């Protein structure tokens, strides 16, 4: 996901997250009805990784803002990095 560089960047990221959450719910509903859905399962996994990256980007932007730095310095990190975090 490429991040916008304007003042509404956080809103754009939140909008993208909201859309992905809706897509995630729809895919989970499909899989609940037909658990053997291979394509849906692959898409869900990819969506979960992208969603984690978006949340990470949003956290980075907020942390930079709180530190008095430019939130535009936040970057989308590889899924392999983001997926290794612990809550």
MDTraj code that builds the backbone (N, CA, C; nanometers):
import mdtraj as md
import numpy as np

residues = "UNK UNK UNK UNK UNK UNK UNK UNK UNK UNK UNK UNK UNK UNK UNK UNK UNK UNK UNK UNK UNK UNK UNK UNK UNK UNK UNK UNK UNK UNK UNK UNK UNK UNK UNK UNK UNK UNK UNK UNK UNK UNK UNK UNK UNK UNK UNK UNK UNK UNK UNK UNK UNK UNK UNK UNK UNK UNK UNK UNK UNK UNK UNK UNK UNK UNK UNK UNK UNK UNK UNK UNK UNK UNK UNK UNK UNK UNK UNK UNK UNK UNK UNK UNK UNK UNK UNK".split()
xyz = np.array([
    [0.0849, -0.1185, 0.0000],
    [0.0000, 0.0000, 0.0000],
    [0.0886, 0.1236, 0.0000],
    [0.0599, 0.2126, -0.0906],
    [0.1340, 0.3370, -0.0940],
    [0.0605, 0.4382, -0.0087],
    [0.1339, 0.5125, 0.0698],
    [0.0683, 0.6086, 0.1580],
    [0.0617, 0.7460, 0.0928],
    [-0.0491, 0.8145, 0.1097],
    [-0.0590, 0.9505, 0.0596],
    [0.0298, 1.0432, 0.1414],
    [0.0712, 1.1536, 0.0830],
    [0.1606, 1.2463, 0.1511],
    [0.0906, 1.3755, 0.1903],
    [-0.0416, 1.3809, 0.1832],
    [-0.1126, 1.5032, 0.2182],
    [-0.1608, 1.4967, 0.3630],
    [-0.2273, 1.6025, 0.4053],
    [-0.2717, 1.6138, 0.5448],
    [-0.3754, 1.5087, 0.5820],
    [-0.4431, 1.4509, 0.4858],
    [-0.5470, 1.3526, 0.5160],
    [-0.4951, 1.2089, 0.5091],
    [-0.3647, 1.1915, 0.5203],
    [-0.3055, 1.0585, 0.5088],
    [-0.3614, 0.9609, 0.6119],
    [-0.3760, 1.0059, 0.7363],
    [-0.4274, 0.9155, 0.8389],
    [-0.5701, 0.8717, 0.8071],
    [-0.6518, 0.9649, 0.7595],
    [-0.7890, 0.9296, 0.7229],
    [-0.7910, 0.8314, 0.6063],
    [-0.7004, 0.8488, 0.5117],
    [-0.6923, 0.7570, 0.3985],
    [-0.6533, 0.6165, 0.4452],
    [-0.5590, 0.6105, 0.5373],
    [-0.5161, 0.4806, 0.5904],
    [-0.6310, 0.4161, 0.6672],
    [-0.6989, 0.4944, 0.7503],
    [-0.8131, 0.4407, 0.8250],
    [-0.9244, 0.3940, 0.7309],
    [-0.9467, 0.4665, 0.6223],
    [-1.0458, 0.4251, 0.5239],
    [-1.0088, 0.2931, 0.4592],
    [-0.8816, 0.2781, 0.4279],
    [-0.8325, 0.1530, 0.3688],
    [-0.8480, 0.0384, 0.4680],
    [-0.8155, 0.0633, 0.5933],
    [-0.8309, -0.0397, 0.6969],
    [-0.9768, -0.0809, 0.7078],
    [-1.0664, 0.0161, 0.7096],
    [-1.2094, -0.0129, 0.7203],
    [-1.2568, -0.1008, 0.6047],
    [-1.2137, -0.0689, 0.4835],
    [-1.2508, -0.1480, 0.3654],
    [-1.1966, -0.2898, 0.3770],
    [-1.0728, -0.3019, 0.4228],
    [-1.0133, -0.4349, 0.4357],
    [-1.0820, -0.5168, 0.5441],
    [-1.1232, -0.4531, 0.6519],
    [-1.1944, -0.5236, 0.7580],
    [-1.3276, -0.5774, 0.7038],
    [-1.3969, -0.4969, 0.6230],
    [-1.5205, -0.5436, 0.5595],
    [-1.4934, -0.6626, 0.4681],
    [-1.3863, -0.6538, 0.3886],
    [-1.3493, -0.7645, 0.2999],
    [-1.3133, -0.8894, 0.3797],
    [-1.2417, -0.8692, 0.4908],
    [-1.2031, -0.9808, 0.5761],
    [-1.3270, -1.0513, 0.6316],
    [-1.4236, -0.9738, 0.6758],
    [-1.5472, -1.0323, 0.7289],
    [-1.6205, -1.1116, 0.6210],
    [-1.6281, -1.0553, 0.5014],
    [-1.6954, -1.1244, 0.3908],
    [-1.6253, -1.2562, 0.3579],
    [-1.4938, -1.2550, 0.3552],
    [-1.4187, -1.3775, 0.3275],
    [-1.4381, -1.4803, 0.4382],
    [-1.4383, -1.4352, 0.5626],
    [-1.4606, -1.5286, 0.6741],
    [-1.6004, -1.5896, 0.6668],
    [-1.6983, -1.5093, 0.6280],
    [-1.8342, -1.5608, 0.6116],
    [-1.8392, -1.6664, 0.5006],
    [-1.7716, -1.6392, 0.3891],
    [-1.7665, -1.7367, 0.2793],
    [-1.7010, -1.8660, 0.3246],
    [-1.5929, -1.8543, 0.3992],
    [-1.5220, -1.9731, 0.4459],
    [-1.6027, -2.0500, 0.5503],
    [-1.6869, -1.9804, 0.6252],
    [-1.7723, -2.0488, 0.7220],
    [-1.8759, -2.1354, 0.6496],
    [-1.9186, -2.0883, 0.5329],
    [-2.0175, -2.1638, 0.4538],
    [-1.9517, -2.2734, 0.3709],
    [-1.8309, -2.2481, 0.3224],
    [-1.7593, -2.3442, 0.2374],
    [-1.6126, -2.3471, 0.2798],
    [-1.5812, -2.4207, 0.3871],
    [-1.4460, -2.4202, 0.4435],
    [-1.3363, -2.4661, 0.3470],
    [-1.3726, -2.5353, 0.2403],
    [-1.2709, -2.5844, 0.1475],
    [-1.2258, -2.4787, 0.0464],
    [-1.2760, -2.3565, 0.0566],
    [-1.2443, -2.2496, -0.0384],
    [-1.0976, -2.2117, -0.0379],
    [-1.0191, -2.2706, -0.1264],
    [-0.8753, -2.2453, -0.1323],
    [-0.8414, -2.1032, -0.1723],
    [-0.9096, -2.0532, -0.2760],
    [-0.8829, -1.9158, -0.3210],
    [-0.9188, -1.8148, -0.2135],
    [-1.0308, -1.8370, -0.1464],
    [-1.0733, -1.7461, -0.0410],
    [-0.9759, -1.7484, 0.0764],
    [-0.9269, -1.8660, 0.1082],
    [-0.8317, -1.8795, 0.2191],
    [-0.7006, -1.8063, 0.1872],
    [-0.6533, -1.8198, 0.0632],
    [-0.5310, -1.7499, 0.0225],
    [-0.5524, -1.5988, 0.0262],
    [-0.6671, -1.5540, -0.0229],
    [-0.6977, -1.4102, -0.0223],
    [-0.7082, -1.3579, 0.1210],
    [-0.7687, -1.4370, 0.2100],
    [-0.7814, -1.3971, 0.3496],
    [-0.6440, -1.3816, 0.4138],
    [-0.5554, -1.4748, 0.3876],
    [-0.4203, -1.4672, 0.4435],
    [-0.3485, -1.3423, 0.3929],
    [-0.3571, -1.3160, 0.2629],
    [-0.2942, -1.1977, 0.2059],
    [-0.3548, -1.0706, 0.2645],
    [-0.4863, -1.0711, 0.2809],
    [-0.5557, -0.9554, 0.3365],
    [-0.5148, -0.9309, 0.4812],
    [-0.5018, -1.0371, 0.5594],
    [-0.4591, -1.0234, 0.6986],
    [-0.3197, -0.9617, 0.7073],
    [-0.2305, -1.0025, 0.6173],
    [-0.0943, -0.9475, 0.6174],
    [-0.0962, -0.7994, 0.5798],
    [-0.1742, -0.7653, 0.4775],
    [-0.1826, -0.6259, 0.4352],
    [-0.2461, -0.5396, 0.5440],
    [-0.3445, -0.5939, 0.6108],
    [-0.4106, -0.5221, 0.7199],
    [-0.3119, -0.4955, 0.8336],
    [-0.2313, -0.5938, 0.8683],
    [-0.1286, -0.5743, 0.9709],
    [-0.0293, -0.4657, 0.9294],
    [0.0059, -0.4613, 0.8014],
    [0.0971, -0.3583, 0.7528],
    [0.0338, -0.2195, 0.7651],
    [-0.0945, -0.2097, 0.7348],
    [-0.1628, -0.0802, 0.7457],
    [-0.1692, -0.0334, 0.8907],
    [-0.2017, -0.1251, 0.9818],
    [-0.2049, -0.0880, 1.1244],
    [-0.0666, -0.0434, 1.1704],
    [0.0363, -0.1140, 1.1250],
    [0.1729, -0.0779, 1.1613],
    [0.2070, 0.0610, 1.1083],
    [0.1700, 0.0890, 0.9845],
    [0.1956, 0.2203, 0.9264],
    [0.1250, 0.3298, 1.0060],
    [0.0014, 0.3045, 1.0436],
    [-0.0734, 0.4017, 1.1224],
    [-0.0068, 0.4252, 1.2576],
    [0.0398, 0.3170, 1.3220],
    [0.1091, 0.3315, 1.4505],
    [0.2382, 0.4116, 1.4351],
    [0.3111, 0.3837, 1.3278],
    [0.4347, 0.4586, 1.3025],
    [0.4047, 0.6074, 1.2869],
    [0.3037, 0.6401, 1.2072],
    [0.2690, 0.7805, 1.1828],
    [0.2318, 0.8497, 1.3135],
    [0.1520, 0.7820, 1.3957],
    [0.1098, 0.8413, 1.5225],
    [0.2276, 0.8591, 1.6166],
    [0.3182, 0.7620, 1.6193],
    [0.4361, 0.7722, 1.7063],
    [0.5256, 0.8878, 1.6610],
    [0.5431, 0.9027, 1.5316],
    [0.6247, 1.0130, 1.4815],
    [0.5600, 1.1477, 1.5152],
    [0.4289, 1.1556, 1.5013],
    [0.3574, 1.2790, 1.5351],
    [0.3756, 1.3122, 1.6825],
    [0.3586, 1.2126, 1.7695],
    [0.3735, 1.2342, 1.9135],
    [0.5163, 1.2756, 1.9499],
    [0.6129, 1.2312, 1.8714],
    [0.7524, 1.2658, 1.8975],
    [0.7898, 1.3994, 1.8331],
    [0.6919, 1.4652, 1.7707],
    [0.7181, 1.5941, 1.7089],
    [0.7905, 1.5844, 1.5756],
    [0.7863, 1.4664, 1.5158],
    [0.8530, 1.4459, 1.3878],
    [0.7506, 1.4372, 1.2755],
    [0.7987, 1.4349, 1.1524],
    [0.7132, 1.4292, 1.0348],
    [0.6559, 1.2884, 1.0175],
    [0.5218, 1.2737, 1.0248],
    [0.4627, 1.1420, 1.0072],
    [0.4814, 1.0877, 0.8658],
    [0.5150, 1.1763, 0.7729],
    [0.5423, 1.1324, 0.6365],
    [0.6661, 1.0455, 0.6258],
    [0.7443, 1.0385, 0.7327],
    [0.8625, 0.9528, 0.7351],
    [0.8294, 0.8067, 0.7594],
    [0.7050, 0.7778, 0.7947],
    [0.6647, 0.6392, 0.8172],
    [0.6639, 0.5649, 0.6843],
    [0.7016, 0.4404, 0.6877],
    [0.7073, 0.3578, 0.5674],
    [0.6377, 0.2246, 0.5910],
    [0.5797, 0.1713, 0.4851],
    [0.5205, 0.0384, 0.4920],
    [0.6350, -0.0609, 0.5061],
    [0.6278, -0.1401, 0.6128],
    [0.7325, -0.2396, 0.6363],
    [0.6907, -0.3719, 0.5743],
    [0.7881, -0.4547, 0.5404],
    [0.7558, -0.5855, 0.4812],
    [0.6685, -0.6677, 0.5745],
    [0.5833, -0.7467, 0.5144],
    [0.4945, -0.8328, 0.5928],
    [0.5738, -0.9221, 0.6871],
    [0.6893, -0.9691, 0.6403],
    [0.7716, -1.0576, 0.7248],
    [0.8156, -0.9873, 0.8532],
    [0.8351, -0.8579, 0.8476],
    [0.8734, -0.7806, 0.9660],
    [0.7537, -0.7599, 1.0569],
    [0.6450, -0.7148, 0.9990],
    [0.5251, -0.6827, 1.0758],
    [0.4649, -0.8075, 1.1399],
    [0.4661, -0.9176, 1.0706],
    [0.4085, -1.0410, 1.1230],
    [0.4894, -1.0966, 1.2395],
    [0.6140, -1.0516, 1.2555],
    [0.6980, -1.1009, 1.3645],
    [0.6778, -1.0279, 1.4957],
    [0.5941, -0.9237, 1.4958],
    [0.5706, -0.8459, 1.6175],
    [0.4847, -0.9246, 1.7147],
    [0.5036, -0.8942, 1.8410],
    [0.4169, -0.9515, 1.9447],
    [0.3297, -0.8416, 2.0010],
    [0.2097, -0.8774, 2.0365],
    [0.1158, -0.7782, 2.0944],
    [0.1519, -0.7483, 2.2360],
])
top = md.Topology()
chain = top.add_chain()
for i, resn in enumerate(residues, 1):
    res = top.add_residue(resn, chain, resSeq=i)
    for name in ("N", "CA", "C"):
        top.add_atom(name, md.element.get_by_symbol(name[0]), res)
traj = md.Trajectory(xyz[None], top)
